[in-house]
Amino acid sequence: MKQILLFTFFVSFLCLFSGCKKDPEYNNEGSYQKKVLVEEFTGEWCGFCPAGAKKLREIMSSYPEEATCVGMHIDDKLEVEFPTTSRLLSESIGPGYFPSAIINRKYDSGSEWIVQVRNQINKTSDIGIKIESNIVDNYLDITVNCISENSYGNVFLTVYLTEDNVDETSPGAQSNGGGDYVHPNVLREVLTSSYGNPISLEAGQVISVEFKDISVSKYKIDDLNVVALINYGADNDFAVLNTNFIKAGNDVDW
């Protein structure tokens, strides 16, 4: 019951800052590339976690246009405590050890992360996501546009802000990090509720969701990213239908 109340509060709160609209004249012309989302569970207290960060950097270097990575910190000063997306995903999908990763919200212990990414990059989705973003005076505006070939009545839009090249929180905080450690693609903010905000997709129609006046003064703008994904709910383990991503302040097409 407590989680349901928190979820309702988040949805109500976000409605103050975001709006939805449909464009009935827009018709989709085909399937979209299914980009890959890697969500890693990590923590500065974890002596093995620099090895996970190395895997993230390898993925981002090998597939900069096809895959994005999100470092989800738990039990350290970099954890996003509210909403508790990192913990919810770790407890519901993750294997319970660190570092570990889920690829498009699937856990597979049988192959390396980059192999799982490689197996996903040539797939297509009937859902497309376009992101438009702009930064003025350290305030970020985002519009996420969603289109689908088919209708979906029980899906969610989740939006993250991530920051790359984040210094450890204090000298030596990253166990076995060797000093002056830098974290890749750290989850900084969840702009929706923990599970995402519910949306309804109708075939051939665009839905636009806006997030306005997000203060980004505490981040390095050149290392800030916007990640948007459309995912199922708990009944389907929050599986990702598609995702897209862009440097904050820029745009990316479907």
HELIX and SHEET records of a PDB file:
HELIX    1   1 LYS A    2  CYS A   15  1                                  14    
HELIX    2   2 CYS A   49  SER A   62  1                                  14    
HELIX    3   3 THR A   85  SER A   92  1                                   8    
HELIX    4   4 TRP A  113  GLN A  120  1                                   8    
HELIX    5   5 ILE A  221  ASP A  223  5                                   3    
HELIX    6   6 ALA A  234  ASN A  236  5                                   3    
SHEET    1   A 4 CYS A  20  ASP A  23  0                                        
SHEET    2   A 4 VAL A 206  SER A 215 -1                                        
SHEET    3   A 4 TYR A 139  SER A 148 -1                                        
SHEET    4   A 4 ILE A 127  VAL A 136 -1                                        
SHEET    1   B 2 TYR A  32  GLN A  33  0                                        
SHEET    2   B 2 THR A 124  SER A 125 -1                                        
SHEET    1   C 3 ALA A  67  HIS A  73  0                                        
SHEET    2   C 3 VAL A  36  THR A  42  1                                        
SHEET    3   C 3 SER A 100  ILE A 103 -1                                        
SHEET    1   D 3 VAL A 186  VAL A 190  0                                        
SHEET    2   D 3 TYR A 152  GLU A 163 -1                                        
SHEET    3   D 3 ASN A 197  LEU A 201 -1                                        
SHEET    1   E 4 VAL A 186  VAL A 190  0                                        
SHEET    2   E 4 TYR A 152  GLU A 163 -1                                        
SHEET    3   E 4 LEU A 224  ASN A 231 -1                                        
SHEET    4   E 4 VAL A 240  LYS A 247 -1                                        
SHEET    1   F 2 VAL A 166  ASP A 167  0                                        
SHEET    2   F 2 VAL A 182  HIS A 183 -1                                        
END                                                                             
